[in-house]
Amino acid sequence: MNIAVILAGGAGSRFGASLPKQFLRLAGKYIMEYTINVFEENENINEICIVANKEFFKKYEEIVEKNRYKKVKKIISGGKTRQDSSYSAIKEYDDPECNLIFHDAVRPFVSHRIINDTIKALDKYNAVDVAIPTADTIIEVENDIIKSIPERSKLKRGQTPQAFKLGIIKNAYEKFYSDKNAKIFTDDCGLVKYYLDEPIFVVNGEETNIKITYPADLLFAEKIIQLKSVEVESRDLNLKGKVLVVFGGSSGIGKEIVKLAKKSGAKVFSFSRREGYDLREKESIKKALDKVFKEEKKIDFIINTAGVLIKKNLKDINEDEIEEELDINLKSSILMAKYAVKYLQEGSMILFFTSSSYTRGRAGYSVYSATKAGIVNLTQALAEEFLTDGIRVNCINPARTLTPMRIKNFGKEPKDTLLDAKYVALKSLEVLNSEITGQIIDIKKGI
């Protein structure tokens, strides 16, 4: 039994905000929501316990209800100190062999890799920490004078989660609270090390697993969200009985998605200019969606692979070409999502496509880069808007892929440097069977 304990009892005094910092918003969502999402989605976590200030219990209950979290089983009151809050969670559980994974509410970017490595380490160790090497020289100072300079190679910066067998962490805390001369510890591993001298294994952390403590941290956090992407684990592809709409399904990745989805049992409808549907025209989009719903009485998934790249410097591209890129690459996705909502239901998914140029505009295709950045922001915004309806929205970010559009713009390139469109189609369809939403999914060579 793996129980994630999210420590959210802090008041955020160092941040200077009226609300605790876990309720500040990042890209429209509370910091706390990002944190809970990771543990909710992790397959190795069985239960989530939120330790919070009683004053905000109702707010947490609203968050749980809005996001339809299934693993959040307890919302309990914390204490005045970090130790008090941790001990509140410890007392909620009885099985000495269950695992408690303590995590800061304001570390919203912890990865599944870190969580999984931490849990795996508990097979061998009773206590586990997460840390990263320090890039800076650390100095010990007394009265503004350097007292010592520890050897940097032996120093690491601690993060969370920190994980323990319940019996071990409970024993340490009992010793702590019975110690009349107990000192203050900044984390749970320090307490375990001091009172039990227990070997504590260290899992490699990540630079992006930041703790949002000061206002400047929010700027870094916003950039992480903008560029954040995930990878979806391989899974059996079974789309039997599902109705799939593919815009741009007559060429490239879209064409391969159509073929593979049909083989996997889906009822597939493809719409593109070659098939008489111009995605620059809203009536074409409406007509396509209405056609499918009238025939099938439902739509499970919509994928928009339609795209155009006109490789020219801005001074050389004409206005008609600019409008074509804007309309097909971005406007069609906006309109498609707008008109599709009334046909979709809980469990449906909309899947967009971006490109690596969304992270940094490329000279020679500035308009294309701008539209692909727009698709990412659209994905993240709609995922939140559609959350209460149970409709998921995600975005595929494939590496360079061998398609007719790429050949037209870049000519002949070594095949071993490009992804196969069939592989991208497979990985894209695998996303449909996942529970994720609001994510940018990287598809890279060899993954």
Secondary structure by P-SEA (a helix, b strand, c coil): cbbbbbbcccccccccccccccccccccccaaaaaaaaaaacccccbbbbbcccccaaaaaaaaaaaccccccccccccccaaaaaaaaaaacccccbbbbbbbcccccccaaaaaaaaaaaacccbbbbbbbbcbbbbbbcccccccccccccbbbbbccbbbcaaaaaaaaaaaaaccbbbbbccaaaaaaaacccbbbbccccccccccccaaaaaaaaaaaacbbbbbcccccccccbbbbbcccccaaaaaaaaaaaaacccccccccccccccccaaaaaaaaaaaaaacccccbbbbccccccccccccccaaaaaaaaaaacaaaaaaaaaacccccccbbbbbbbcccccccccccaaaaaaaaaaaaaaaaaaaaaccccbbbbbbbbcccccaaaaaccccccccccccaaaaaaaaaaaaacccccccccccccc
